[in-house]
Amino acid sequence: GMSAIQLCQIIGANPIPVVSDDIKGKFLLSNLQVNDWINRKKEGLNFWKDNEHNPLAWRKLQLILKKRFDGPVDVVFEHPGRETMAASIYALRKGGKIVTCAATTGYDISYDHRYLWMDSKSIIGCHFANPYESRKANDLVISGRIKPFVSSVYGFNQTNNALEQFVKNKGFGKVVVEVLA
């Protein structure tokens, strides 16, 4: 997510991060100079209710984007998966694109297909980069245009602690486990 924000800024796009608390939003404000963010918990954006989609929350997200950000948005970088995909598709502008690169809340994704095909939206799967793109991404890091964020580093014998931090959505950036270090 933080790399996507920085890539957006490099090309002149306005990233709109959706975060779980204002601490993360303020972190992005001070470290990545985002203009604003959406705190999904504070806004009550519960995209699932009683194990069913919650279209009222999708509409609320769409209204927030319109009111605060002159939305809807052109591109969504979607990495939570099951929890947010349906809302991301709904809130996207006509002809917009979802770039999906993970599924931290689950791989079994469902959504109302009408909001994809009726508005000519598309979903693009992405698993980082080919060797050329990897080299270019590394060049952005080396030149200082992209700053990688590591929230914590664990020894291999602390893998359970690292996984716990990841599952509880704590920290900012990557959780690193040293292997053969």
Solvent accessible surface area in square Angstrom, and as a share of the most:
residue,aa,sasa,rsa
1,G,58,0.55
2,M,31,0.14
3,S,58,0.37
4,A,16,0.12
5,I,14,0.07
6,Q,10,0.04
7,L,82,0.41
8,C,20,0.12
9,Q,66,0.29
10,I,54,0.28
11,I,142,0.72
12,G,68,0.66
13,A,45,0.35
14,N,81,0.41
15,P,16,0.10
16,I,37,0.19
17,P,14,0.09
18,V,69,0.40
19,V,13,0.07
20,S,8,0.05
21,D,50,0.26
22,D,35,0.18
23,I,125,0.63
24,K,29,0.12
25,G,0,0.00
26,K,122,0.52
27,F,41,0.17
28,L,12,0.06
29,L,82,0.41
30,S,77,0.49
31,N,53,0.27
32,L,11,0.05
33,Q,122,0.54
34,V,4,0.02
35,N,117,0.60
36,D,47,0.24
37,W,34,0.12
38,I,0,0.00
39,N,14,0.07
40,R,67,0.24
41,K,140,0.59
42,K,142,0.60
43,E,42,0.19
44,G,35,0.33
45,L,6,0.03
46,N,94,0.48
47,F,10,0.04
48,W,41,0.14
49,K,129,0.55
50,D,129,0.67
51,N,117,0.60
52,E,117,0.53
53,H,49,0.22
54,N,24,0.12
55,P,76,0.48
56,L,146,0.73
57,A,4,0.03
58,W,6,0.02
59,R,112,0.41
60,K,84,0.36
61,L,15,0.07
62,Q,47,0.21
63,L,84,0.42
64,I,18,0.09
65,L,10,0.05
66,K,136,0.58
67,K,180,0.76
68,R,97,0.35
69,F,30,0.12
70,D,135,0.70
71,G,14,0.13
72,P,69,0.44
73,V,28,0.16
74,D,78,0.40
75,V,71,0.41
76,V,28,0.16
77,F,84,0.35
78,E,3,0.01
79,H,69,0.31
80,P,34,0.21
81,G,0,0.00
82,R,67,0.25
83,E,66,0.30
84,T,19,0.11
85,M,7,0.03
86,A,5,0.04
87,A,1,0.01
88,S,12,0.08
89,I,1,0.00
90,Y,37,0.14
91,A,2,0.02
92,L,5,0.03
93,R,92,0.34
94,K,148,0.63
95,G,31,0.30
96,G,0,0.00
97,K,91,0.39
98,I,0,0.00
99,V,27,0.15
100,T,26,0.15
101,C,61,0.37
102,A,46,0.36
103,A,15,0.11
104,T,82,0.47
105,T,65,0.38
106,G,23,0.22
107,Y,189,0.72
108,D,121,0.63
109,I,57,0.29
110,S,52,0.33
111,Y,62,0.24
112,D,35,0.18
113,H,93,0.41
114,R,131,0.48
115,Y,69,0.26
116,L,21,0.10
117,W,142,0.50
118,M,130,0.58
119,D,31,0.16
120,S,87,0.56
121,K,15,0.06
122,S,41,0.27
123,I,63,0.32
124,I,75,0.38
125,G,62,0.59
126,C,54,0.33
127,H,175,0.78
128,F,142,0.59
129,A,35,0.27
130,N,75,0.39
131,P,114,0.72
132,Y,122,0.46
133,E,83,0.37
134,S,37,0.24
135,R,141,0.51
136,K,97,0.41
137,A,31,0.24
138,N,78,0.40
139,D,66,0.34
140,L,38,0.19
141,V,58,0.34
142,I,130,0.66
143,S,74,0.48
144,G,58,0.55
145,R,138,0.50
146,I,12,0.06
147,K,112,0.47
148,P,81,0.51
149,F,22,0.09
150,V,80,0.46
151,S,40,0.26
152,S,27,0.17
153,V,85,0.49
154,Y,37,0.14
155,G,22,0.21
156,F,135,0.56
157,N,142,0.73
158,Q,78,0.35
159,T,44,0.26
160,N,119,0.61
161,N,78,0.40
162,A,4,0.03
163,L,98,0.49
164,E,91,0.41
165,Q,27,0.12
166,F,115,0.48
167,V,118,0.68
168,K,116,0.49
169,N,79,0.41
170,K,122,0.52
171,G,31,0.29
172,F,57,0.24
173,G,36,0.35
174,K,138,0.59
175,V,40,0.23
176,V,54,0.31
177,V,48,0.27
178,E,74,0.33
179,V,93,0.54
180,L,181,0.90
181,A,114,0.89
